[in-house]
Amino acid sequence: MLLAASMFIVSCEDNKKEEANTSTEETENAAVDNFDYTAEEVADLKILRYQIPGWENLSLKEQTLVYYLTQAGLSGRDILWDQNYKHNLTIRKAFENIYANYEGDKEAEEWIAFETYLKRFWFSNGIHHHYSMDKMMPEFSKEYFDTLLKETNTKLTGEAYEVLFNDKAMKKVNLNEDKGLIKGSAVNFYGENITAEEVDAFYAEKKSPNPKHPLSFGLNSKLVKENGKLVEKVWKSGGMYGQAIDEIIKWLEKAQGVAENEKQANALDLLIKYYKTGDLQTWDDYNVAWVEATEGNIDYINSFIEVYNDPKGYRGSYETIVQIKDFDMSKKMQVVEDNVQWFEDHSPIMDAHKKDSVVGVTYKTVIVAGEAGDASPSTPIGVNLPNANWIRTTHGSKSVSLGNIIHAYENAGGSNKLKEFAHDEEEIQLSEKYGAQADKLHTALHEVVGHASGKINAGVGETKETLKNYASTMEEGRADLVGLYYLMDPKLEELGLTDDYKKLGKAAYNDYLRNGLMTQLTRIEVGSDIEEAHMRNRQWVSAWVFEKGKEEGVIVKEKVDGKTSFEIKDYERLRELFGELLKEAQRIKSEGDFEAAKNLVENYGVKVDQEIHKEVLERNEKFKSAPYSGFINPVLVPEMDDNGEIKTIKVTQPESFEKQMMMYSKNYGFLPEIN
């Protein structure tokens, strides 16, 4: 993932924004011991806060770089809203006008339902649930909404109004081919009346100048029909989303002026050129430069990155994460990076699919200083970029674990479901002692080793082209399997990463299967298939090893007093099964075997055991903790000297989720309602 930097120029407009920021923020970063990580809970959401430990140890120049990068990231916030659904910005403007101006009864049941919907809407960056992809239906009536519109002099008409209450645009990303991958998806990446077959044919005609270095066609554009012909509306300065992109460029240029070193500055220069031109060769040049810019304390992700929201896997959602190096944890985890070739050499995959030399993998634990777009409010805990396989093979990749985000999750409290769903006391004790460590190591192995391992056979296209709508879940499952295989390897104890690799592995395997087969089902409604790529991969991995090991008694499903649980009887054999599945997952990727990917995912990862699902939901009712968590961001507030230059930057915490969302729309709303 990427970050941005720019020069220091302050205009009157910039000062107004900084003043507006301070007016909505109240509390400076509290001491760690007294910090309240939970802001609020609403519906199925827990809104958390995170700190930026070590901020005071950065130089003013470094702090300024971070500030400019966070401003660049927030400047593109509206892009994701529009990408998620074509009417999201129109709806958001109407809802926020109501929220700001309504003077009626705010204790009324329907007003509370309106507020709840609005917070869910903010959290998901649109009308579709951030995780399930289903359209969120209001629990207030259409008649009440009409009253709110009238009393606040708010206009919302046509499709943008009707879609809130009708059965249109029900799924943001549909992966069921029977419903049409594009026709059944509300995501705003394609124009009207375009089929998946037309998309495939359009990109089949595009050829990269160097076939060994395939360009990421479709990554930064919307595909539409004009006069019956398919054309791309490129996201760039002067093109689609140009108003917001110009703001991003402004802040990146400022950041470039305070870059930590020449390599970082050169990478930022290429990112700026990419935003100005939309040229995909420049995007690749930037990614190479970014991967090789490994010095310095500040790094970043910024642009159109992950393709999970495109049912065809071409188009990248806007995303930014600004990060500061966590010196202590990065030193401890350097050992994984230093031994990545050992892991590749000892992998159970076919020798023909192993890399002779895993190049340039870097792993860091970082402190997040700001997020926007597809990384906010719901955020990953670990990332590995770039996504282009040829760059990863030739130049390497960067892997990071978001340390302060993980810390906030761990300290946010909430109900512990472990005792309810674990099989026995031994399983509980293992998880309590080794579970957190296992999670961190699994993330590290997934990102550093998993995504960097294996190679595609000569002549086989990019995974998004060969595995199509199954590419994302196959890649995430493959990386998970790499981590699972090595979590019970004596090498981890030898490297000093744990004091007992067997207990670590047992805790990891217990927790993974319990989640993959049961507890993650709390995130979907009864009768629904699993749609989200990571949920699918956890289930197809878990269900496959359960089925294959069932006859041998590797994993036993039990039901005692009406409560189902899974007991692992043979951990060593389970590890072998993970290795066998990893070998097959890598073969599928290396050979581009679409039918095998489809069979694996559809047979094991999509359909839900309805009896277990119902039981899990009933058992989960006793826990009040929301199943989804996300974050409001700290706000960086610069203070100026008499010459208008930054003299210090304070870290403040927002007063509330809703105030931050309203402030973001006011200060970073650069796009028109319809784009």
Summary of the structure (lengths in Angstrom):
residues: 675
radius of gyration: 24.3
end to end distance: 26.1
largest distance: 76.8
contacts: 2328
relative contact order: 0.15
helix: 50%
strand: 15%
